[in-house]
Amino acid sequence: MTKFDKSKLPSRYVTEGPSKAPHRSYMYAMGLSEEEIHQPLVGVATCWNEAAPCNIALSRQAQAVKMGVKAGSGTPREFTTITVTDGIAMGHEGMRSSLASREAIADTVELTMRGHAYDAIVGLAGCDKSLPGMMMAMVRLNTPSVFIYGGSILPGRAPQVDEIPEDFRTRDLTVQDMFEAVGRHQNGTMSDAALDMLERVACPSAGACGGQFTANTMACVSEAIGLALMNSSGMPAPYESRDQYGEASGRAVMNLIEKNIRARDVVTLQSLQNAARVVACTGGSTNAGLHLPAIAHEAGIDFFLEDVCDIFRDTPYFVDLKPGGAHVAKDLYDVGGIPVVMKELRKAGLIHEDCITASGRSIGEELDLISREADGKVIYPIETPITKTGGVVGLKGNLAPEGAIVKVAGIPAEGQVFTGPARVFESEEEAFEAVQKRGYEEGEVIVIRNEGPAGGPGMREMLATTAALSGQGMGKKVALITDGRFSGATRGFCVGHVGPESAYGGPIALLKNGDMITIDAVKGALTVDLSDEELAKRKEGWAGPRETMYASGAIWKFAQLVGPTYKGAVTHPGAEAERHIYMDI
């Protein structure tokens, strides 16, 4: 009754043979036909919810995916999982739920797929943590898998009125501009009326944040790593024509089932390296340094922060996107998207072309189909890049023995070295309050500690603080380091992922006001002017990790399980320890 041999597919446990009559009765109750029951069952997983514009279009797009699955002789089974949207969680206790939600997404997708014995997955996601969470589930399960991004938001435009500062009137707006507008408002250079007008127009449609922030960075990763169809991440969410990519993704997963191409055939060390290249050349989010190791972990591949940063170091930065540049995701799509970017990387020999993709073709075969060339405005030719090294840089030194990461896209070379005295804060709230009150000095290095994955807990992003600094015109006059992390929308010289984190007694826990810190993104160093003996002495007198108010619940559980940042802040042993592969049960 089906062209697929179900004797080797997981769904045989719920559809085949006399003993599965009770299971089939449930399926008949949902309106499935006998033919549909005996076809491969494909999970169509979405992170749809009404939390934010990133997710609101996913349910519509899932229907197109289901049509593609049906056209390929499969039976789609739609289900949803959670999302925590950073733009709304930002700047308060809600942000502690963000990174933990990545793990919850991967876990709940895994549990649903296992519990119902689905044979493959098409995953749709739109928010910062839902993209890596969905990809992690695919690799963990090692099923035939296709990822599809929900698409970016359209850019906003400010009313052309004198009340609004001119620089806001003359550029495309994203949510980043709203966070920076808060800083302007706080220092008295933006009126209540202007702030009110801007908040009504900055985010004009469904879709994820429009710059090369974390969502769009990980969307680019999905194509570069091979889990998504080429160019599927570029088209903005409101475009109904996005549904063509959904339908094609549904057909593609049926092809992968037929050819037995699984997620770990796609996600290899080489494809992870391809993904890191694309992050670097687009000036992507530093959060990729967290999520790429986590995806690798699900495949049993050691690909840590330092490995990611090695690739960042020798990859030219040639795609001019916000926040460091001028353009938004829609602009990149309009000039050819990630396929054109990867085509430029190939010219320099920086792409592994043999990696298989969701289409069943290799990266090289896919790029052979691309006729468009770099436009020279959004995508520069790789021979004449914006800078010769990547837009994101890894740092190491006596202040970060396990590494740290900083985005330098848009920062001139002379601005990539900063030395100044530490101004230490024990939490983001403490730092944000000081920034609001101008409780810092030009030339200082603002230190925010106790915000790592375990110590925060939750490794919050610091966009509210960094955007307020930028809004006050101080983004280039101070630096900031933290064992937490930064939004992809962060501008300025901001170092995140400092490890070991404060809760583990890393050097960041031992800093005092006035300690001289040097951040050198040219050499890749993060150091404090203290001897090993002085650091050891301070470690002996360290009072231990700060107590948090999270003594139970999901965030407490995350804090107990989470591993070091440089390994991706993961919460289970990963493929290296697994004793079976789901698809082979």
C-alpha positions as CSV (number, residue, x, y, z in Angstrom):
1,M,0.0,0.0,0.0
2,T,3.0,2.3,0.2
3,K,6.2,2.6,-1.8
4,F,8.1,2.8,1.5
5,D,9.3,-0.3,3.5
6,K,7.9,0.3,6.9
7,S,9.6,-2.8,8.3
8,K,12.6,-0.6,9.1
9,L,10.8,2.6,10.2
10,P,9.9,3.5,13.8
11,S,6.2,3.9,12.9
12,R,5.8,0.1,12.4
13,Y,5.5,0.0,16.2
14,V,2.2,1.9,16.0
15,T,0.7,1.0,12.6
16,E,1.7,-2.6,11.5
17,G,0.2,-6.0,12.5
18,P,-2.8,-7.2,14.4
19,S,-1.4,-6.2,17.8
20,K,-1.5,-2.5,16.7
21,A,-5.3,-2.5,16.2
22,P,-5.8,-0.3,19.3
23,H,-3.2,2.2,18.0
24,R,-4.8,2.3,14.6
25,S,-8.2,2.9,16.1
26,Y,-6.9,6.2,17.5
27,M,-5.7,7.1,14.0
28,Y,-9.0,6.3,12.4
29,A,-10.6,8.5,15.2
30,M,-8.6,11.4,13.8
31,G,-9.9,10.9,10.2
32,L,-6.9,9.1,8.8
33,S,-7.5,6.6,6.0
34,E,-6.1,3.1,5.9
35,E,-3.6,4.2,3.2
36,E,-2.5,7.2,5.4
37,I,-2.0,5.0,8.4
38,H,0.4,2.7,6.6
39,Q,2.5,5.5,5.0
40,P,5.5,6.9,6.9
41,L,4.4,9.2,9.7
42,V,6.2,12.5,9.6
43,G,6.3,14.9,12.6
44,V,5.7,18.5,11.5
45,A,7.0,20.3,14.6
46,T,6.4,24.0,15.1
47,C,7.2,26.5,17.8
48,W,4.0,28.4,17.0
49,N,2.6,30.6,19.7
50,E,1.2,34.1,20.3
51,A,4.2,35.2,22.3
52,A,5.9,37.2,19.6
53,P,5.9,38.0,15.9
54,C,8.7,35.5,15.3
55,N,6.3,32.6,15.8
56,I,2.9,33.8,14.7
57,A,3.3,32.8,11.1
58,L,4.5,29.2,11.8
59,S,1.2,27.5,11.9
60,R,0.2,28.8,8.5
61,Q,3.5,27.6,7.0
62,A,3.1,24.2,8.7
63,Q,0.0,23.6,6.5
64,A,2.2,24.0,3.4
65,V,4.7,21.6,4.8
66,K,1.9,19.0,5.3
67,M,0.8,19.4,1.7
68,G,4.4,18.6,0.6
69,V,4.5,15.5,2.9
70,K,1.2,14.3,1.5
71,A,2.4,14.9,-2.1
72,G,5.4,12.7,-1.3
73,S,3.2,9.8,0.0
74,G,3.7,10.5,3.6
75,T,1.3,11.2,6.5
76,P,2.1,14.5,8.3
77,R,1.4,14.7,12.1
78,E,1.6,18.3,13.3
79,F,2.6,19.1,16.9
80,T,3.9,22.2,18.7
81,T,6.5,23.0,21.4
82,I,7.3,26.0,23.5
83,T,9.2,29.2,22.7
84,V,10.7,31.9,24.9
85,T,11.1,35.0,22.8
86,D,14.2,37.0,23.9
87,G,12.9,40.4,22.7
88,I,10.1,40.1,25.3
89,A,12.1,38.2,27.9
90,M,14.9,40.8,27.7
91,G,15.9,42.9,30.6
92,H,14.0,41.1,33.4
93,E,13.9,37.8,35.2
94,G,12.2,36.2,32.2
95,M,15.5,36.1,30.3
96,R,16.6,33.3,32.7
97,S,14.1,31.1,30.8
98,S,15.7,31.7,27.4
99,L,18.6,29.3,27.2
100,A,16.8,26.7,29.3
101,S,14.1,26.8,26.6
102,R,16.5,25.6,24.0
103,E,17.0,22.4,26.0
104,A,13.2,22.1,26.6
105,I,12.5,22.5,22.9
106,A,15.0,19.8,22.0
107,D,13.7,17.5,24.8
108,T,10.0,17.9,24.0
109,V,10.5,17.4,20.3
110,E,12.5,14.3,21.1
111,L,9.9,13.0,23.5
112,T,7.0,13.6,21.1
113,M,8.8,11.9,18.2
114,R,9.8,8.9,20.4
115,G,6.4,8.6,22.0
116,H,4.5,8.4,18.7
117,A,7.2,6.6,16.7
118,Y,7.4,9.2,13.9
119,D,9.7,8.3,11.0
120,A,11.0,11.8,10.1
121,I,10.7,15.4,11.1
122,V,10.2,18.8,9.4
123,G,10.8,21.5,12.1
124,L,9.7,25.1,11.8
125,A,11.1,27.7,14.2
126,G,11.4,31.5,14.4
127,C,13.1,32.6,17.6
128,D,16.7,32.7,18.8
129,K,16.6,29.5,20.9
130,S,13.9,27.6,19.0
131,L,16.1,27.3,15.9
132,P,19.1,25.6,17.5
133,G,16.7,23.6,19.8
134,M,14.9,22.2,16.8
135,M,18.1,21.3,15.0
136,M,19.5,19.7,18.2
137,A,16.4,17.5,18.3
138,M,16.9,16.4,14.7
139,V,20.5,15.5,15.2
140,R,19.7,13.8,18.6
141,L,17.1,11.6,17.0
142,N,19.1,11.1,13.8
143,T,15.9,10.9,11.7
144,P,15.5,12.1,8.1
145,S,15.1,15.8,8.9
146,V,14.4,19.1,7.2
147,F,14.5,22.4,9.0
148,I,12.6,25.6,7.8
149,Y,12.9,29.0,9.3
150,G,9.7,31.0,9.8
151,G,11.2,34.1,8.1
152,S,12.3,37.5,9.2
153,I,10.2,40.5,10.0
154,L,9.9,43.4,7.5
155,P,11.9,46.5,8.4
156,G,10.1,49.4,10.0
157,R,10.3,53.1,9.0
158,A,9.9,56.1,11.2
159,P,7.4,58.9,10.6
160,Q,9.2,61.8,8.9
161,V,8.5,64.3,11.7
162,D,11.0,66.6,13.4
163,E,10.1,65.1,16.8
164,I,12.1,61.9,15.9
165,P,15.9,62.2,15.7
166,E,17.1,62.3,12.1
167,D,19.3,59.2,12.3
168,F,16.1,57.2,13.2
169,R,14.2,58.7,10.3
170,T,16.8,57.8,7.7
171,R,17.3,54.1,8.3
172,D,15.4,50.8,8.4
173,L,14.3,50.1,11.9
174,T,14.5,46.9,13.9
175,V,13.8,46.1,17.6
176,Q,17.5,46.9,18.2
177,D,16.6,50.6,17.5
178,M,13.9,50.5,20.1
179,F,16.3,49.3,22.8
180,E,18.7,52.1,21.8
181,A,15.8,54.5,21.7
182,V,15.3,53.7,25.4
183,G,18.9,54.9,26.0
184,R,18.2,58.1,24.1
185,H,15.1,58.7,26.1
186,Q,16.9,58.1,29.4
187,N,19.6,60.7,28.6
188,G,17.0,63.2,27.5
189,T,17.6,63.3,23.8
190,M,14.4,61.6,22.8
191,S,10.9,62.7,23.9
192,D,8.1,60.6,25.2
193,A,6.2,61.3,22.0
194,A,9.0,60.2,19.7
195,L,9.5,57.0,21.7
196,D,5.8,56.3,21.4
197,M,5.8,56.9,17.6
198,L,8.8,54.6,17.1
199,E,7.5,51.7,19.1
200,R,4.4,51.6,16.9
201,V,6.4,51.3,13.6
202,A,9.6,49.5,14.4
203,C,8.2,46.0,14.0
204,P,5.6,46.2,11.3
205,S,4.8,42.5,10.6
206,A,5.2,38.9,11.5
207,G,8.7,37.4,11.6
208,A,11.9,37.3,13.6
209,C,14.1,40.3,14.3
210,G,15.3,41.7,11.0
211,G,19.1,42.2,11.5
212,Q,21.8,39.6,11.6
213,F,20.9,38.9,15.2
214,T,20.6,35.4,16.6
215,A,17.5,34.2,14.8
216,N,18.7,35.2,11.4
217,T,22.2,34.0,12.2
218,M,20.9,30.5,13.1
219,A,18.6,30.6,10.0
220,C,21.7,31.1,7.9
221,V,23.4,28.3,9.8
222,S,20.4,26.0,8.9
223,E,21.2,26.4,5.2
224,A,25.0,26.3,5.5
225,I,24.9,23.2,7.7
226,G,22.6,21.5,5.2
227,L,19.5,20.9,7.3
228,A,17.4,23.4,5.4
229,L,16.8,23.8,1.7
230,M,19.0,26.4,0.0
231,N,17.5,30.0,0.2
232,S,14.7,28.8,2.4
233,S,15.7,31.1,5.3
234,G,15.7,34.4,3.4
235,M,12.2,35.3,2.4
236,P,10.4,37.4,5.0
237,A,7.6,35.8,7.1
238,P,4.7,37.8,5.7
239,Y,5.3,36.7,2.1
240,E,2.7,34.0,1.2
241,S,5.2,32.7,-1.3
242,R,7.2,31.4,1.7
243,D,4.7,28.5,1.6
244,Q,6.5,27.2,-1.6
245,Y,9.5,26.5,0.6
246,G,7.3,24.8,3.1
247,E,5.8,22.6,0.5
248,A,9.2,21.8,-0.9
249,S,10.5,21.0,2.5
250,G,7.7,18.5,3.0
251,R,8.5,16.8,-0.3
252,A,12.2,16.8,0.6
253,V,11.8,14.9,3.8
254,M,10.0,12.1,1.9
255,N,13.0,11.9,-0.4
256,L,15.3,11.7,2.6
257,I,13.3,8.8,4.0
258,E,13.4,7.0,0.7
259,K,17.2,7.4,0.5
260,N,17.7,6.9,4.2
261,I,19.6,10.2,4.6
262,R,19.6,11.1,8.2
263,A,20.4,14.2,10.2
264,R,23.9,13.0,11.2
265,D,24.7,12.3,7.5
266,V,24.1,16.0,7.1
267,V,25.6,17.4,10.3
268,T,29.3,16.5,10.2
269,L,32.4,18.3,11.3
270,Q,32.8,19.7,7.8
271,S,29.2,21.0,7.7
272,L,29.6,22.6,11.1
273,Q,32.7,24.3,9.8
274,N,30.7,25.6,6.8
275,A,28.1,27.0,9.2
276,A,30.8,28.8,11.2
277,R,32.2,30.3,8.0
278,V,28.8,31.8,7.2
279,V,28.3,33.2,10.7
280,A,31.7,34.9,10.4
281,C,31.4,36.4,7.0
282,T,27.9,37.8,7.8
283,G,29.0,39.3,11.1
284,G,26.5,37.0,12.9
285,S,25.6,36.7,16.5
286,T,28.1,35.6,19.1
287,N,25.4,33.1,20.3
288,A,26.5,30.9,17.4
289,G,29.5,30.1,19.5
290,L,27.1,28.6,22.0
291,H,24.7,26.9,19.6
292,L,27.1,25.3,17.1
293,P,28.9,23.3,19.8
294,A,25.5,22.2,21.2
295,I,24.4,20.9,17.8
296,A,27.7,19.2,17.4
297,H,27.3,17.6,20.8
298,E,24.1,15.9,19.7
299,A,26.1,14.2,16.9
300,G,29.0,13.2,19.2
301,I,31.3,15.7,17.5
302,D,33.8,17.8,19.5
303,F,33.4,21.3,18.1
304,F,33.9,23.7,20.9
305,L,34.0,27.5,21.2
306,E,37.7,27.6,20.3
307,D,37.1,25.6,17.2
308,V,34.3,28.0,16.1
309,C,36.5,31.0,16.8
310,D,39.5,29.5,14.8
311,I,37.2,29.6,11.8
312,F,36.0,33.1,12.6
313,R,39.6,34.3,12.7
314,D,40.5,33.4,9.1
315,T,37.2,34.1,7.4
316,P,36.7,37.4,5.7
317,Y,33.7,39.6,6.7
318,F,32.0,40.7,3.6
319,V,28.2,40.8,4.2
320,D,27.0,44.2,5.4
321,L,24.2,43.5,7.9
322,K,22.9,45.1,11.0
323,P,23.8,45.6,13.8
324,G,27.4,46.3,12.7
325,G,26.4,47.2,9.2
326,A,23.5,48.9,7.3
327,H,21.2,46.2,5.9
328,V,18.5,43.8,7.2
329,A,17.6,40.2,6.3
330,K,15.1,41.2,3.6
331,D,17.9,43.1,1.8
332,L,20.1,39.9,1.9
333,Y,17.3,37.9,0.5
334,D,16.7,40.4,-2.3
335,V,20.3,40.1,-3.5
336,G,20.4,36.3,-3.5
337,G,20.7,35.2,0.1
338,I,22.9,32.6,1.6
339,P,23.5,30.7,-1.6
340,V,25.3,33.7,-3.1
341,V,27.2,34.2,0.2
342,M,28.4,30.6,0.1
343,K,29.3,30.9,-3.5
344,E,31.7,33.7,-2.6
345,L,33.2,31.6,0.2
346,R,33.7,28.8,-2.4
347,K,35.7,31.1,-4.6
348,A,38.2,31.4,-1.8
349,G,38.2,27.6,-1.1
350,L,36.5,28.2,2.3
351,I,33.6,25.7,1.8
352,H,33.5,21.9,2.1
353,E,31.6,21.1,-1.0
354,D,31.0,17.4,-0.5
355,C,28.6,17.9,2.5
356,I,25.2,16.4,1.8
357,T,22.1,18.7,2.3
358,A,18.4,18.3,2.8
359,S,17.7,18.2,-0.9
360,G,19.8,15.1,-1.2
361,R,22.4,17.0,-3.2
362,S,25.8,18.1,-2.0
363,I,26.6,21.8,-1.2
364,G,28.8,21.9,-4.3
365,E,25.9,20.6,-6.5
366,E,23.6,23.2,-4.9
367,L,26.0,26.0,-5.5
368,D,26.5,25.0,-9.1
369,L,22.8,25.9,-9.6
370,I,23.3,29.4,-8.4
371,S,23.7,32.0,-11.2
372,R,23.6,35.2,-9.2
373,E,26.7,37.0,-8.1
374,A,27.6,39.4,-5.2
375,D,25.9,42.7,-5.6
376,G,28.7,44.7,-4.0
377,K,26.4,46.6,-1.6
378,V,25.0,44.0,0.7
379,I,27.2,41.1,-0.3
380,Y,30.7,42.3,-1.2
381,P,33.0,40.2,-3.4
382,I,35.2,38.1,-1.2
383,E,38.2,39.6,-2.9
384,T,37.3,43.0,-1.5
385,P,35.8,42.2,1.9
386,I,34.7,44.7,4.5
387,T,37.5,43.3,6.7
388,K,39.8,40.4,6.2
389,T,38.9,38.6,9.3
390,G,35.5,37.4,10.6
391,G,33.0,39.7,12.3
392,V,33.2,37.6,15.4
393,V,36.4,36.9,17.4
394,G,37.4,34.4,20.1
395,L,39.4,35.5,23.1
396,K,41.6,33.7,25.6
397,G,43.8,34.7,28.4
398,N,44.2,34.7,32.2
399,L,40.8,36.3,32.5
400,A,39.1,33.7,30.2
401,P,41.1,30.4,30.3
402,E,38.1,28.6,28.7
403,G,37.6,31.4,26.2
404,A,35.2,34.2,25.5
405,I,33.7,35.8,22.3
406,V,33.2,39.3,20.9
407,K,31.5,40.6,17.8
408,V,33.7,43.1,16.0
409,A,31.6,43.6,12.8
410,G,31.4,47.3,12.3
411,I,34.2,48.2,14.7
412,P,37.4,49.6,13.1
413,A,40.7,47.9,13.8
414,E,41.8,50.7,16.0
415,G,38.7,50.2,18.2
416,Q,39.4,46.5,18.7
417,V,41.9,46.9,21.5
418,F,40.7,48.4,24.8
419,T,42.4,48.7,28.2
420,G,40.7,50.2,31.2
421,P,39.9,49.7,34.9
422,A,37.2,47.3,35.9
423,R,33.9,48.5,37.2
424,V,32.4,45.3,38.7
425,F,28.7,44.5,39.0
426,E,27.2,41.4,40.6
427,S,24.2,41.2,38.3
428,E,22.7,42.7,35.1
429,E,20.1,44.6,37.2
430,E,22.9,46.2,39.2
431,A,24.7,47.2,36.0
432,F,21.6,48.5,34.2
433,E,20.7,50.7,37.2
434,A,24.2,52.1,37.2
435,V,24.1,52.8,33.5
436,Q,20.7,54.5,33.8
437,K,22.2,56.8,36.5
438,R,25.6,57.2,34.7
439,G,27.3,55.4,37.5
440,Y,30.3,54.6,35.4
441,E,33.2,56.5,33.8
442,E,34.4,56.7,30.2
443,G,37.3,54.4,29.6
444,E,36.1,51.7,32.1
445,V,35.5,48.0,31.5
446,I,32.1,47.2,32.9
447,V,32.1,43.7,34.4
448,I,28.8,41.9,34.8
449,R,29.3,38.6,36.6
450,N,27.1,35.9,38.1
451,E,25.1,35.6,34.8
452,G,26.5,32.4,33.4
453,P,24.4,29.3,32.6
454,A,24.7,27.8,36.1
455,G,25.3,31.0,38.2
456,G,22.6,33.2,36.7
457,P,21.1,30.9,36.4
458,G,20.2,30.9,32.7
459,M,22.9,33.0,31.0
460,R,20.9,36.0,30.3
461,E,21.5,38.3,27.3
462,M,22.4,41.9,28.2
463,L,20.8,43.8,25.3
464,A,19.0,46.3,27.6
465,T,22.3,47.3,29.2
466,T,24.4,47.5,26.0
467,A,21.6,49.3,24.0
468,A,21.3,51.8,26.8
469,L,25.1,52.5,26.6
470,S,24.8,52.9,22.9
471,G,21.8,55.2,23.3
472,Q,23.9,57.3,25.7
473,G,26.6,57.6,23.1
474,M,29.0,55.6,25.2
475,G,29.1,52.4,23.1
476,K,32.6,53.1,21.9
477,K,33.8,54.8,25.1
478,V,33.4,51.9,27.5
479,A,33.8,48.1,27.1
480,L,31.8,45.4,28.7
481,I,32.6,41.8,29.7
482,T,30.3,39.1,31.2
483,D,30.0,35.4,31.9
484,G,26.5,35.9,30.5
485,R,25.9,36.6,26.8
486,F,24.7,39.2,24.4
487,S,21.9,39.5,22.0
488,G,22.8,39.3,18.3
489,A,21.6,42.9,18.2
490,T,24.3,44.1,20.5
491,R,26.7,46.8,19.3
492,G,29.9,48.1,20.8
493,F,32.9,46.3,22.3
494,C,31.1,43.7,24.4
495,V,32.7,40.4,25.4
496,G,30.4,37.5,26.4
497,H,30.8,33.8,27.4
498,V,33.7,34.5,29.7
499,G,34.7,31.1,31.1
500,P,34.9,29.5,33.5
501,E,31.9,31.5,34.7
502,S,31.8,33.2,38.1
503,A,29.7,30.4,39.7
504,Y,32.6,28.0,39.0
505,G,35.2,30.3,40.5
506,G,36.5,31.5,37.2
507,P,38.9,34.5,37.2
508,I,35.9,36.8,36.5
509,A,34.7,36.0,40.0
510,L,37.9,37.3,41.5
511,L,37.9,40.8,39.9
512,K,37.8,44.0,41.9
513,N,37.1,47.6,41.0
514,G,40.1,49.1,39.4
515,D,41.8,46.0,38.1
516,M,43.3,46.8,34.7
517,I,41.7,44.7,32.0
518,T,42.8,44.4,28.4
519,I,40.6,43.2,25.5
520,D,42.6,42.6,22.4
521,A,40.4,41.4,19.6
522,V,43.3,41.7,17.1
523,K,45.4,39.2,19.0
524,G,42.5,37.3,20.5
525,A,43.3,38.0,24.1
526,L,41.4,38.8,27.3
527,T,43.6,39.5,30.2
528,V,43.8,41.2,33.6
529,D,46.9,42.8,35.0
530,L,47.2,40.4,37.9
531,S,49.9,37.7,38.6
532,D,49.0,34.1,38.8
533,E,50.0,34.3,42.5
534,E,47.5,37.2,43.1
535,L,44.7,35.3,41.3
536,A,45.4,32.2,43.4
537,K,45.4,34.2,46.6
538,R,42.0,35.8,45.7
539,K,40.7,32.3,44.8
540,E,41.5,31.1,48.3
541,G,39.5,34.0,49.8
542,W,36.6,33.6,47.4
543,A,33.3,33.2,49.2
544,G,31.8,30.8,46.7
545,P,29.0,31.2,44.2
546,R,26.3,33.7,44.7
547,E,23.0,32.3,46.0
548,T,20.1,32.7,43.6
549,M,16.4,32.6,44.4
550,Y,15.9,29.6,42.1
551,A,15.9,26.7,44.5
552,S,13.3,24.6,42.6
553,G,11.6,24.4,39.2
554,A,12.8,24.3,35.6
555,I,15.4,26.9,36.0
556,W,16.9,25.2,39.0
557,K,16.9,21.9,37.1
558,F,18.7,23.6,34.2
559,A,21.4,25.1,36.6
560,Q,22.0,21.6,38.1
561,L,22.5,19.9,34.7
562,V,24.2,22.6,32.5
563,G,27.7,22.2,31.4
564,P,30.4,24.7,30.6
565,T,29.7,27.5,28.1
566,Y,32.6,26.6,25.7
567,K,31.0,23.2,25.1
568,G,27.6,24.8,24.3
569,A,26.0,24.9,27.8
570,V,24.4,21.5,27.2
571,T,22.5,19.4,29.7
572,H,23.0,15.7,28.8
573,P,26.0,13.5,27.8
574,G,25.1,13.6,24.1
575,A,25.7,11.1,21.3
576,E,29.1,10.0,22.7
577,A,27.3,8.3,25.5
578,E,24.2,7.0,23.7
579,R,23.5,3.2,23.5
580,H,21.0,3.3,20.7
581,I,19.9,5.5,17.8
582,Y,16.2,6.2,17.7
583,M,15.8,5.4,14.0
584,D,17.2,1.9,14.6
585,I,14.9,0.9,17.5
